[in-house]
Amino acid sequence: MSASVEGYHGPGSYAAGSAFNMMLSAPNYDIWMSAGGAASYAGDTSLTVDVTMTNLMAGPGEPGASAHIKGTISCA
């Protein structure tokens, strides 16, 4: 999983799809990309996400084509 933001300017909220991007590479080779929602950075190493993810390997309307992720991420 990776999370990045273009134009990071410190703590605050960043919209998914425009400034904030989250990508998840699953063990079954599916690739998930954030399609909506937002991330709120508390600092340089901690953020809260509330995003809708799209499975780029699934066809439209297929089961498992979208998911919702909500929670806190931090790193050292």
N, CA, C and O atoms as a CHARMM CRD file, in Angstrom:
* protein
*
  304
    1    1 MET  N      0.84700  -1.16000   0.00000 PROA 1      0.00000
    2    1 MET  CA     0.00000   0.00000   0.00000 PROA 1      0.00000
    3    1 MET  C      0.89500   1.22600   0.00000 PROA 1      0.00000
    4    1 MET  O      1.92900   1.25500   0.66800 PROA 1      0.00000
    5    2 SER  N      0.49200   2.23100  -0.74800 PROA 2      0.00000
    6    2 SER  CA     1.21100   3.50200  -0.72600 PROA 2      0.00000
    7    2 SER  C      0.20400   4.64700  -0.69400 PROA 2      0.00000
    8    2 SER  O     -0.89800   4.54200  -1.23300 PROA 2      0.00000
    9    3 ALA  N      0.59900   5.72500  -0.06100 PROA 3      0.00000
   10    3 ALA  CA    -0.23000   6.92400   0.02500 PROA 3      0.00000
   11    3 ALA  C      0.67300   8.11200  -0.28000 PROA 3      0.00000
   12    3 ALA  O      1.77900   8.21300   0.25000 PROA 3      0.00000
   13    4 SER  N      0.20000   9.00200  -1.13000 PROA 4      0.00000
   14    4 SER  CA     0.98900  10.19000  -1.46000 PROA 4      0.00000
   15    4 SER  C      0.06400  11.36900  -1.71100 PROA 4      0.00000
   16    4 SER  O     -1.12300  11.20500  -1.99200 PROA 4      0.00000
   17    5 VAL  N      0.63400  12.55400  -1.60400 PROA 5      0.00000
   18    5 VAL  CA    -0.13500  13.76500  -1.85600 PROA 5      0.00000
   19    5 VAL  C      0.73300  14.72000  -2.67400 PROA 5      0.00000
   20    5 VAL  O      1.90700  14.93600  -2.37300 PROA 5      0.00000
   21    6 GLU  N      0.12800  15.27900  -3.70600 PROA 6      0.00000
   22    6 GLU  CA     0.81400  16.28600  -4.52300 PROA 6      0.00000
   23    6 GLU  C      0.61300  17.64300  -3.89100 PROA 6      0.00000
   24    6 GLU  O     -0.50400  17.99900  -3.51800 PROA 6      0.00000
   25    7 GLY  N      1.68100  18.39900  -3.76700 PROA 7      0.00000
   26    7 GLY  CA     1.56800  19.73600  -3.20700 PROA 7      0.00000
   27    7 GLY  C      1.35000  19.74700  -1.71600 PROA 7      0.00000
   28    7 GLY  O      0.63600  20.60700  -1.19900 PROA 7      0.00000
   29    8 TYR  N      1.96000  18.79800  -1.00800 PROA 8      0.00000
   30    8 TYR  CA     1.79800  18.73500   0.45200 PROA 8      0.00000
   31    8 TYR  C      2.23900  20.05900   1.07600 PROA 8      0.00000
   32    8 TYR  O      3.34300  20.54100   0.82200 PROA 8      0.00000
   33    9 HSD  N      1.36800  20.63000   1.88700 PROA 9      0.00000
   34    9 HSD  CA     1.66600  21.91200   2.53800 PROA 9      0.00000
   35    9 HSD  C      1.44400  21.84800   4.04300 PROA 9      0.00000
   36    9 HSD  O      1.12900  22.85200   4.68200 PROA 9      0.00000
   37   10 GLY  N      1.61700  20.63600   4.60600 PROA 10     0.00000
   38   10 GLY  CA     1.46800  20.46700   6.04200 PROA 10     0.00000
   39   10 GLY  C      0.13600  19.86200   6.41800 PROA 10     0.00000
   40   10 GLY  O     -0.64600  19.47800   5.54800 PROA 10     0.00000
   41   11 PRO  N     -0.12800  19.77200   7.72300 PROA 11     0.00000
   42   11 PRO  CA    -1.37100  19.18300   8.20800 PROA 11     0.00000
   43   11 PRO  C     -2.60400  19.82400   7.55800 PROA 11     0.00000
   44   11 PRO  O     -2.65700  21.03100   7.32500 PROA 11     0.00000
   45   12 GLY  N     -3.58200  18.97200   7.27900 PROA 12     0.00000
   46   12 GLY  CA    -4.81300  19.44800   6.66500 PROA 12     0.00000
   47   12 GLY  C     -5.46100  18.35200   5.85100 PROA 12     0.00000
   48   12 GLY  O     -4.98100  17.21900   5.82700 PROA 12     0.00000
   49   13 SER  N     -6.55100  18.68700   5.18500 PROA 13     0.00000
   50   13 SER  CA    -7.31800  17.73700   4.39300 PROA 13     0.00000
   51   13 SER  C     -6.96700  17.86400   2.91000 PROA 13     0.00000
   52   13 SER  O     -6.79900  18.96500   2.38700 PROA 13     0.00000
   53   14 TYR  N     -6.86100  16.70700   2.24600 PROA 14     0.00000
   54   14 TYR  CA    -6.52800  16.65200   0.82900 PROA 14     0.00000
   55   14 TYR  C     -7.53500  15.72700   0.13700 PROA 14     0.00000
   56   14 TYR  O     -7.76500  14.61000   0.59800 PROA 14     0.00000
   57   15 ALA  N     -8.12500  16.17900  -0.94800 PROA 15     0.00000
   58   15 ALA  CA    -9.13400  15.40200  -1.67000 PROA 15     0.00000
   59   15 ALA  C     -8.49800  14.26200  -2.45500 PROA 15     0.00000
   60   15 ALA  O     -7.48800  14.44300  -3.13400 PROA 15     0.00000
   61   16 ALA  N     -9.11300  13.07900  -2.34900 PROA 16     0.00000
   62   16 ALA  CA    -8.65600  11.92100  -3.11900 PROA 16     0.00000
   63   16 ALA  C     -9.01500  12.13200  -4.58400 PROA 16     0.00000
   64   16 ALA  O    -10.09000  12.63600  -4.90900 PROA 16     0.00000
   65   17 GLY  N     -8.10900  11.74300  -5.44900 PROA 17     0.00000
   66   17 GLY  CA    -8.34700  11.88700  -6.87500 PROA 17     0.00000
   67   17 GLY  C     -7.76400  13.15100  -7.46200 PROA 17     0.00000
   68   17 GLY  O     -7.48100  13.20400  -8.65800 PROA 17     0.00000
   69   18 SER  N     -7.57700  14.18000  -6.63400 PROA 18     0.00000
   70   18 SER  CA    -6.95800  15.40000  -7.15800 PROA 18     0.00000
   71   18 SER  C     -5.59200  15.62400  -6.52600 PROA 18     0.00000
   72   18 SER  O     -4.60100  15.75100  -7.24600 PROA 18     0.00000
   73   19 ALA  N     -5.51300  15.67700  -5.20000 PROA 19     0.00000
   74   19 ALA  CA    -4.23200  15.88400  -4.52800 PROA 19     0.00000
   75   19 ALA  C     -3.73600  14.60000  -3.86800 PROA 19     0.00000
   76   19 ALA  O     -2.54400  14.29700  -3.92900 PROA 19     0.00000
   77   20 PHE  N     -4.63500  13.83900  -3.23700 PROA 20     0.00000
   78   20 PHE  CA    -4.25600  12.63400  -2.49700 PROA 20     0.00000
   79   20 PHE  C     -4.48400  11.39200  -3.34300 PROA 20     0.00000
   80   20 PHE  O     -5.51300  11.26700  -4.00800 PROA 20     0.00000
   81   21 ASN  N     -3.52200  10.47500  -3.31800 PROA 21     0.00000
   82   21 ASN  CA    -3.65200   9.20000  -4.02800 PROA 21     0.00000
   83   21 ASN  C     -3.23600   8.05800  -3.11800 PROA 21     0.00000
   84   21 ASN  O     -2.21400   8.12200  -2.43400 PROA 21     0.00000
   85   22 MET  N     -4.04900   7.01500  -3.12600 PROA 22     0.00000
   86   22 MET  CA    -3.71600   5.80300  -2.38600 PROA 22     0.00000
   87   22 MET  C     -3.76900   4.64300  -3.36200 PROA 22     0.00000
   88   22 MET  O     -4.70800   4.53300  -4.15000 PROA 22     0.00000
   89   23 MET  N     -2.76100   3.77300  -3.31300 PROA 23     0.00000
   90   23 MET  CA    -2.72900   2.59900  -4.17200 PROA 23     0.00000
   91   23 MET  C     -2.47300   1.36500  -3.31200 PROA 23     0.00000
   92   23 MET  O     -1.66900   1.39300  -2.38000 PROA 23     0.00000
   93   24 LEU  N     -3.16600   0.29600  -3.64300 PROA 24     0.00000
   94   24 LEU  CA    -3.01400  -0.96600  -2.93700 PROA 24     0.00000
   95   24 LEU  C     -2.78600  -2.05300  -3.97200 PROA 24     0.00000
   96   24 LEU  O     -3.58000  -2.21500  -4.89800 PROA 24     0.00000
   97   25 SER  N     -1.71700  -2.78400  -3.81600 PROA 25     0.00000
   98   25 SER  CA    -1.40400  -3.91700  -4.67400 PROA 25     0.00000
   99   25 SER  C     -1.69100  -5.17600  -3.87700 PROA 25     0.00000
  100   25 SER  O     -0.99000  -5.47000  -2.90900 PROA 25     0.00000
  101   26 ALA  N     -2.72200  -5.93000  -4.27500 PROA 26     0.00000
  102   26 ALA  CA    -3.17300  -7.11000  -3.53700 PROA 26     0.00000
  103   26 ALA  C     -2.36300  -8.35100  -3.91800 PROA 26     0.00000
  104   26 ALA  O     -1.78600  -8.39800  -5.00500 PROA 26     0.00000
  105   27 PRO  N     -2.31300  -9.36700  -3.03100 PROA 27     0.00000
  106   27 PRO  CA    -1.56900 -10.59200  -3.32600 PROA 27     0.00000
  107   27 PRO  C     -2.05100 -11.31700  -4.58800 PROA 27     0.00000
  108   27 PRO  O     -1.27700 -12.05100  -5.20400 PROA 27     0.00000
  109   28 ASN  N     -3.32300 -11.12100  -4.98500 PROA 28     0.00000
  110   28 ASN  CA    -3.84500 -11.77000  -6.19000 PROA 28     0.00000
  111   28 ASN  C     -3.58500 -10.93300  -7.44700 PROA 28     0.00000
  112   28 ASN  O     -4.16900 -11.19300  -8.49900 PROA 28     0.00000
  113   29 TYR  N     -2.71100  -9.93000  -7.33600 PROA 29     0.00000
  114   29 TYR  CA    -2.28300  -9.05000  -8.43000 PROA 29     0.00000
  115   29 TYR  C     -3.30300  -7.98600  -8.81300 PROA 29     0.00000
  116   29 TYR  O     -3.09300  -7.26600  -9.78900 PROA 29     0.00000
  117   30 ASP  N     -4.40500  -7.86700  -8.06800 PROA 30     0.00000
  118   30 ASP  CA    -5.33300  -6.76400  -8.30600 PROA 30     0.00000
  119   30 ASP  C     -4.66700  -5.46700  -7.84800 PROA 30     0.00000
  120   30 ASP  O     -3.91000  -5.46000  -6.87700 PROA 30     0.00000
  121   31 ILE  N     -4.94600  -4.39900  -8.53600 PROA 31     0.00000
  122   31 ILE  CA    -4.41400  -3.08300  -8.19200 PROA 31     0.00000
  123   31 ILE  C     -5.59900  -2.17400  -7.90000 PROA 31     0.00000
  124   31 ILE  O     -6.49200  -2.01000  -8.73200 PROA 31     0.00000
  125   32 TRP  N     -5.59400  -1.58300  -6.70300 PROA 32     0.00000
  126   32 TRP  CA    -6.66700  -0.71100  -6.25000 PROA 32     0.00000
  127   32 TRP  C     -6.16600   0.72600  -6.19800 PROA 32     0.00000
  128   32 TRP  O     -5.04500   0.97300  -5.75400 PROA 32     0.00000
  129   33 MET  N     -6.98200   1.67600  -6.64600 PROA 33     0.00000
  130   33 MET  CA    -6.61000   3.09100  -6.64800 PROA 33     0.00000
  131   33 MET  C     -7.74500   3.91100  -6.04200 PROA 33     0.00000
  132   33 MET  O     -8.92100   3.63700  -6.28400 PROA 33     0.00000
  133   34 SER  N     -7.37900   4.91800  -5.25300 PROA 34     0.00000
  134   34 SER  CA    -8.39600   5.78300  -4.64300 PROA 34     0.00000
  135   34 SER  C     -9.14300   6.54400  -5.73100 PROA 34     0.00000
  136   34 SER  O     -8.54600   7.03700  -6.68700 PROA 34     0.00000
  137   35 ALA  N    -10.46600   6.63000  -5.56500 PROA 35     0.00000
  138   35 ALA  CA   -11.30400   7.27800  -6.56600 PROA 35     0.00000
  139   35 ALA  C    -12.11800   8.43300  -5.99100 PROA 35     0.00000
  140   35 ALA  O    -12.66400   9.23300  -6.75200 PROA 35     0.00000
  141   36 GLY  N    -12.21000   8.53600  -4.69200 PROA 36     0.00000
  142   36 GLY  CA   -12.98000   9.59800  -4.05900 PROA 36     0.00000
  143   36 GLY  C    -12.74800   9.60400  -2.57000 PROA 36     0.00000
  144   36 GLY  O    -12.15800   8.67100  -2.02500 PROA 36     0.00000
  145   37 GLY  N    -13.20000  10.63400  -1.91400 PROA 37     0.00000
  146   37 GLY  CA   -13.01900  10.76800  -0.48000 PROA 37     0.00000
  147   37 GLY  C    -11.91800  11.75400  -0.15500 PROA 37     0.00000
  148   37 GLY  O    -11.63600  12.66300  -0.93600 PROA 37     0.00000
  149   38 ALA  N    -11.29500  11.57500   1.00100 PROA 38     0.00000
  150   38 ALA  CA   -10.26800  12.52300   1.43200 PROA 38     0.00000
  151   38 ALA  C     -9.32200  11.87900   2.43900 PROA 38     0.00000
  152   38 ALA  O     -9.62400  10.84800   3.04000 PROA 38     0.00000
  153   39 ALA  N     -8.17400  12.51700   2.60100 PROA 39     0.00000
  154   39 ALA  CA    -7.20300  12.15100   3.63200 PROA 39     0.00000
  155   39 ALA  C     -6.91100  13.39800   4.44500 PROA 39     0.00000
  156   39 ALA  O     -6.77500  14.49000   3.89500 PROA 39     0.00000
  157   40 SER  N     -6.81700  13.23400   5.74500 PROA 40     0.00000
  158   40 SER  CA    -6.47900  14.34700   6.62600 PROA 40     0.00000
  159   40 SER  C     -5.15100  14.04200   7.30000 PROA 40     0.00000
  160   40 SER  O     -5.04400  13.11200   8.09800 PROA 40     0.00000
  161   41 TYR  N     -4.14600  14.83500   6.96900 PROA 41     0.00000
  162   41 TYR  CA    -2.81900  14.66700   7.56100 PROA 41     0.00000
  163   41 TYR  C     -2.76900  15.38400   8.90200 PROA 41     0.00000
  164   41 TYR  O     -3.08700  16.56900   9.00200 PROA 41     0.00000
  165   42 ALA  N     -2.35700  14.63400   9.94700 PROA 42     0.00000
  166   42 ALA  CA    -2.16500  15.22100  11.27400 PROA 42     0.00000
  167   42 ALA  C     -0.75000  15.77400  11.39400 PROA 42     0.00000
  168   42 ALA  O     -0.47900  16.62900  12.23700 PROA 42     0.00000
  169   43 GLY  N      0.13700  15.28800  10.55800 PROA 43     0.00000
  170   43 GLY  CA     1.54500  15.68200  10.52800 PROA 43     0.00000
  171   43 GLY  C      2.22100  14.95600   9.38700 PROA 43     0.00000
  172   43 GLY  O      1.54700  14.37200   8.53800 PROA 43     0.00000
  173   44 ASP  N      3.53300  14.98200   9.35300 PROA 44     0.00000
  174   44 ASP  CA     4.26600  14.35500   8.24900 PROA 44     0.00000
  175   44 ASP  C      4.19700  12.83300   8.25600 PROA 44     0.00000
  176   44 ASP  O      4.44700  12.20900   7.22400 PROA 44     0.00000
  177   45 THR  N      3.86700  12.22000   9.38400 PROA 45     0.00000
  178   45 THR  CA     3.88900  10.76000   9.48000 PROA 45     0.00000
  179   45 THR  C      2.58100  10.12500   9.92200 PROA 45     0.00000
  180   45 THR  O      2.56500   8.93800  10.24400 PROA 45     0.00000
  181   46 SER  N      1.48300  10.87300   9.94800 PROA 46     0.00000
  182   46 SER  CA     0.20400  10.33000  10.39800 PROA 46     0.00000
  183   46 SER  C     -0.95100  10.94800   9.61900 PROA 46     0.00000
  184   46 SER  O     -1.01300  12.16300   9.43200 PROA 46     0.00000
  185   47 LEU  N     -1.86300  10.09400   9.16900 PROA 47     0.00000
  186   47 LEU  CA    -3.03000  10.58800   8.45800 PROA 47     0.00000
  187   47 LEU  C     -4.23100   9.70000   8.70100 PROA 47     0.00000
  188   47 LEU  O     -4.09500   8.52600   9.04400 PROA 47     0.00000
  189   48 THR  N     -5.40500  10.27200   8.51900 PROA 48     0.00000
  190   48 THR  CA    -6.67200   9.55600   8.57900 PROA 48     0.00000
  191   48 THR  C     -7.25000   9.54900   7.17700 PROA 48     0.00000
  192   48 THR  O     -7.31200  10.58700   6.51700 PROA 48     0.00000
  193   49 VAL  N     -7.67600   8.36900   6.72000 PROA 49     0.00000
  194   49 VAL  CA    -8.24500   8.25400   5.37400 PROA 49     0.00000
  195   49 VAL  C     -9.69800   7.83800   5.45000 PROA 49     0.00000
  196   49 VAL  O    -10.11000   7.11400   6.35600 PROA 49     0.00000
  197   50 ASP  N    -10.46500   8.30800   4.48400 PROA 50     0.00000
  198   50 ASP  CA   -11.86100   7.92900   4.28500 PROA 50     0.00000
  199   50 ASP  C    -12.05600   7.98100   2.77800 PROA 50     0.00000
  200   50 ASP  O    -12.51600   8.98500   2.23600 PROA 50     0.00000
  201   51 VAL  N    -11.69700   6.87500   2.09800 PROA 51     0.00000
  202   51 VAL  CA   -11.65800   6.88100   0.63600 PROA 51     0.00000
  203   51 VAL  C    -12.40600   5.70100   0.03000 PROA 51     0.00000
  204   51 VAL  O    -12.55200   4.64800   0.65100 PROA 51     0.00000
  205   52 THR  N    -12.87000   5.90000  -1.18200 PROA 52     0.00000
  206   52 THR  CA   -13.43300   4.84400  -2.00200 PROA 52     0.00000
  207   52 THR  C    -12.32400   4.38100  -2.93100 PROA 52     0.00000
  208   52 THR  O    -11.65000   5.19500  -3.56200 PROA 52     0.00000
  209   53 MET  N    -12.13900   3.06700  -3.01000 PROA 53     0.00000
  210   53 MET  CA   -11.10400   2.49000  -3.85300 PROA 53     0.00000
  211   53 MET  C    -11.75100   1.76700  -5.02800 PROA 53     0.00000
  212   53 MET  O    -12.81200   1.16100  -4.87700 PROA 53     0.00000
  213   54 THR  N    -11.11900   1.82700  -6.19200 PROA 54     0.00000
  214   54 THR  CA   -11.58100   1.12700  -7.37800 PROA 54     0.00000
  215   54 THR  C    -10.56200   0.05700  -7.74700 PROA 54     0.00000
  216   54 THR  O     -9.36100   0.32500  -7.78300 PROA 54     0.00000
  217   55 ASN  N    -11.03700  -1.15000  -8.01900 PROA 55     0.00000
  218   55 ASN  CA   -10.17800  -2.24400  -8.45100 PROA 55     0.00000
  219   55 ASN  C     -9.95100  -2.07500  -9.94900 PROA 55     0.00000
  220   55 ASN  O    -10.86000  -2.30100 -10.74800 PROA 55     0.00000
  221   56 LEU  N     -8.74800  -1.68100 -10.32800 PROA 56     0.00000
  222   56 LEU  CA    -8.44500  -1.42000 -11.73300 PROA 56     0.00000
  223   56 LEU  C     -8.40900  -2.68700 -12.57900 PROA 56     0.00000
  224   56 LEU  O     -8.40700  -2.60700 -13.80700 PROA 56     0.00000
  225   57 MET  N     -8.38000  -3.85500 -11.94000 PROA 57     0.00000
  226   57 MET  CA    -8.32600  -5.11400 -12.67300 PROA 57     0.00000
  227   57 MET  C     -9.71600  -5.71900 -12.87900 PROA 57     0.00000
  228   57 MET  O     -9.84900  -6.67300 -13.64700 PROA 57     0.00000
  229   58 ALA  N    -10.75000  -5.20100 -12.22300 PROA 58     0.00000
  230   58 ALA  CA   -12.11500  -5.72400 -12.34200 PROA 58     0.00000
  231   58 ALA  C    -12.88800  -4.91400 -13.38000 PROA 58     0.00000
  232   58 ALA  O    -12.68900  -3.70800 -13.52300 PROA 58     0.00000
  233   59 GLY  N    -13.75100  -5.58400 -14.08400 PROA 59     0.00000
  234   59 GLY  CA   -14.59700  -4.90100 -15.05300 PROA 59     0.00000
  235   59 GLY  C    -15.72300  -4.15900 -14.35400 PROA 59     0.00000
  236   59 GLY  O    -16.05300  -4.47800 -13.21200 PROA 59     0.00000
  237   60 PRO  N    -16.32300  -3.16800 -15.02000 PROA 60     0.00000
  238   60 PRO  CA   -17.42200  -2.40600 -14.41800 PROA 60     0.00000
  239   60 PRO  C    -18.56000  -3.32900 -13.97100 PROA 60     0.00000
  240   60 PRO  O    -18.99800  -4.20200 -14.72000 PROA 60     0.00000
  241   61 GLY  N    -19.02100  -3.12200 -12.75900 PROA 61     0.00000
  242   61 GLY  CA   -20.13600  -3.88900 -12.22700 PROA 61     0.00000
  243   61 GLY  C    -19.76100  -5.26000 -11.67600 PROA 61     0.00000
  244   61 GLY  O    -20.61200  -5.94200 -11.10500 PROA 61     0.00000
  245   62 GLU  N    -18.50800  -5.67700 -11.83300 PROA 62     0.00000
  246   62 GLU  CA   -18.08900  -6.96300 -11.28200 PROA 62     0.00000
  247   62 GLU  C    -18.06800  -6.89100  -9.76300 PROA 62     0.00000
  248   62 GLU  O    -17.78500  -5.83600  -9.19700 PROA 62     0.00000
  249   63 PRO  N    -18.36600  -8.01200  -9.09400 PROA 63     0.00000
  250   63 PRO  CA   -18.22500  -8.02500  -7.62800 PROA 63     0.00000
  251   63 PRO  C    -16.78300  -7.69700  -7.25000 PROA 63     0.00000
  252   63 PRO  O    -15.84500  -8.18900  -7.87600 PROA 63     0.00000
  253   64 GLY  N    -16.61400  -6.88400  -6.24900 PROA 64     0.00000
  254   64 GLY  CA   -15.27000  -6.52400  -5.81700 PROA 64     0.00000
  255   64 GLY  C    -14.64600  -5.41800  -6.63600 PROA 64     0.00000
  256   64 GLY  O    -13.43400  -5.21300  -6.57200 PROA 64     0.00000
  257   65 ALA  N    -15.45800  -4.68900  -7.41800 PROA 65     0.00000
  258   65 ALA  CA   -14.92100  -3.61400  -8.24900 PROA 65     0.00000
  259   65 ALA  C    -14.64700  -2.34900  -7.44200 PROA 65     0.00000
  260   65 ALA  O    -13.89200  -1.48600  -7.89000 PROA 65     0.00000
  261   66 SER  N    -15.25500  -2.22300  -6.24600 PROA 66     0.00000
  262   66 SER  CA   -14.99900  -1.04800  -5.41500 PROA 66     0.00000
  263   66 SER  C    -15.02100  -1.44400  -3.93400 PROA 66     0.00000
  264   66 SER  O    -15.60700  -2.45400  -3.54400 PROA 66     0.00000
  265   67 ALA  N    -14.36700  -0.61800  -3.13700 PROA 67     0.00000
  266   67 ALA  CA   -14.29000  -0.86400  -1.69700 PROA 67     0.00000
  267   67 ALA  C    -14.16000   0.47400  -0.98800 PROA 67     0.00000
  268   67 ALA  O    -13.82000   1.48000  -1.61000 PROA 67     0.00000
  269   68 HSD  N    -14.42600   0.48700   0.30600 PROA 68     0.00000
  270   68 HSD  CA   -14.31500   1.70300   1.11100 PROA 68     0.00000
  271   68 HSD  C    -13.28100   1.44600   2.20500 PROA 68     0.00000
  272   68 HSD  O    -13.34700   0.43200   2.90000 PROA 68     0.00000
  273   69 ILE  N    -12.33000   2.36100   2.35500 PROA 69     0.00000
  274   69 ILE  CA   -11.30600   2.24600   3.38900 PROA 69     0.00000
  275   69 ILE  C    -11.39500   3.47100   4.29100 PROA 69     0.00000
  276   69 ILE  O    -11.39200   4.61200   3.82900 PROA 69     0.00000
  277   70 LYS  N    -11.47400   3.20100   5.59100 PROA 70     0.00000
  278   70 LYS  CA   -11.54400   4.28400   6.56600 PROA 70     0.00000
  279   70 LYS  C    -10.68500   3.89500   7.76200 PROA 70     0.00000
  280   70 LYS  O    -10.84600   2.81300   8.32600 PROA 70     0.00000
  281   71 GLY  N     -9.77200   4.78300   8.14400 PROA 71     0.00000
  282   71 GLY  CA    -8.92300   4.48300   9.28500 PROA 71     0.00000
  283   71 GLY  C     -7.73900   5.41100   9.37400 PROA 71     0.00000
  284   71 GLY  O     -7.65800   6.41100   8.66100 PROA 71     0.00000
  285   72 THR  N     -6.81300   5.06800  10.26300 PROA 72     0.00000
  286   72 THR  CA    -5.63200   5.87700  10.50800 PROA 72     0.00000
  287   72 THR  C     -4.39100   5.12700  10.08600 PROA 72     0.00000
  288   72 THR  O     -4.27600   3.92100  10.30600 PROA 72     0.00000
  289   73 ILE  N     -3.46400   5.84100   9.48200 PROA 73     0.00000
  290   73 ILE  CA    -2.19400   5.27500   9.02100 PROA 73     0.00000
  291   73 ILE  C     -1.08000   6.11600   9.62700 PROA 73     0.00000
  292   73 ILE  O     -1.16500   7.34300   9.66500 PROA 73     0.00000
  293   74 SER  N     -0.03100   5.44400  10.10200 PROA 74     0.00000
  294   74 SER  CA     1.12100   6.18900  10.59700 PROA 74     0.00000
  295   74 SER  C      2.39000   5.41600  10.29100 PROA 74     0.00000
  296   74 SER  O      2.36400   4.19800  10.11700 PROA 74     0.00000
  297   75 CYS  N      3.48000   6.12400  10.22900 PROA 75     0.00000
  298   75 CYS  CA     4.77700   5.49900   9.99900 PROA 75     0.00000
  299   75 CYS  C      5.81600   6.18800  10.89200 PROA 75     0.00000
  300   75 CYS  O      5.58600   7.27400  11.42300 PROA 75     0.00000
  301   76 ALA  N      6.93500   5.53700  11.03600 PROA 76     0.00000
  302   76 ALA  CA     7.99800   6.07400  11.89400 PROA 76     0.00000
  303   76 ALA  C      8.85900   7.07000  11.15900 PROA 76     0.00000
  304   76 ALA  O      9.79900   7.61600  11.73500 PROA 76     0.00000
